[in-house]
């Protein structure tokens, strides 16, 4: 497929594991659902911890057990591992 539209259609169908005939089912809701199932589910616990630590770091949540340096260290570790 040499045209940009053809290349885009081929990429979408191969990414989602569909045939060209099923191309009409790809929309925003379908893509969001697939991405949530593929990428977010295995790391959702880590994401929740990161969100909570960011809340502590920027003073929207309070945790007296950790100081700012410890929160920054944990965030750096979680975001780079």
C-alpha positions in Angstrom: 0.0 0.0 0.0 1.7 3.1 -1.2 -1.0 5.8 -0.5 -1.0 7.5 2.9 -4.6 6.4 3.4 -3.8 2.8 2.5 -0.8 2.8 4.8 -2.8 4.2 7.6 -5.6 1.6 7.1 -3.0 -1.2 7.0 -1.3 0.0 10.2 -4.7 0.3 12.0 -5.8 -3.2 11.0 -2.5 -4.8 11.8 -2.2 -3.0 15.2 -5.7 -4.0 16.4 -5.5 -7.5 14.7 -8.4 -6.9 12.4 -9.0 -7.4 8.6 -9.6 -4.6 6.2 -13.2 -5.5 6.1 -13.5 -4.8 9.9 -11.9 -1.3 9.5 -15.2 0.5 10.2 -15.4 -0.8 13.8 -12.2 1.2 14.7 -13.3 4.3 16.5 -12.3 6.3 19.6 -14.2 4.1 22.0 -12.8 0.9 20.5 -9.2 2.2 20.6 -9.6 3.4 24.2 -10.9 0.0 25.3 -8.2 -1.9 23.6 -5.4 0.3 25.0 -6.8 0.0 28.5 -6.9 -3.7 28.3 -3.4 -4.0 26.8 -1.3 -1.5 28.6 -2.9 -0.1 31.7 -4.2 -3.3 33.4 -0.8 -4.8 34.2 0.6 -1.6 35.6 -2.5 -0.1 37.2 -1.2 -0.7 40.8 2.0 1.2 40.0 0.0 4.0 38.4 -2.2 4.3 41.5 0.9 4.5 43.8 2.4 7.1 41.5 -0.8 9.2 41.6 -0.9 9.0 45.4 2.8 10.0 45.7 2.3 12.9 43.3 -0.6 14.0 45.6 1.7 13.9 48.6 4.5 15.7 46.7 2.3 18.5 45.7 0.4 18.8 49.0 -3.0 17.6 48.0 -2.6 14.5 50.1 -0.8 14.2 53.5 1.4 11.5 54.8 3.6 12.3 57.8 5.7 9.1 57.4 7.5 10.3 54.3 9.5 13.5 53.8 9.8 15.2 50.4 13.2 13.6 49.6 11.8 10.1 50.2 8.7 10.7 48.0 11.0 12.1 45.2 13.2 9.0 45.5 10.3 6.6 45.3 8.8 8.5 42.3 12.1 8.4 40.5 12.4 4.7 41.1 8.9 3.9 40.0 9.0 6.1 36.9 12.3 4.7 35.7 12.0 1.0 36.4 
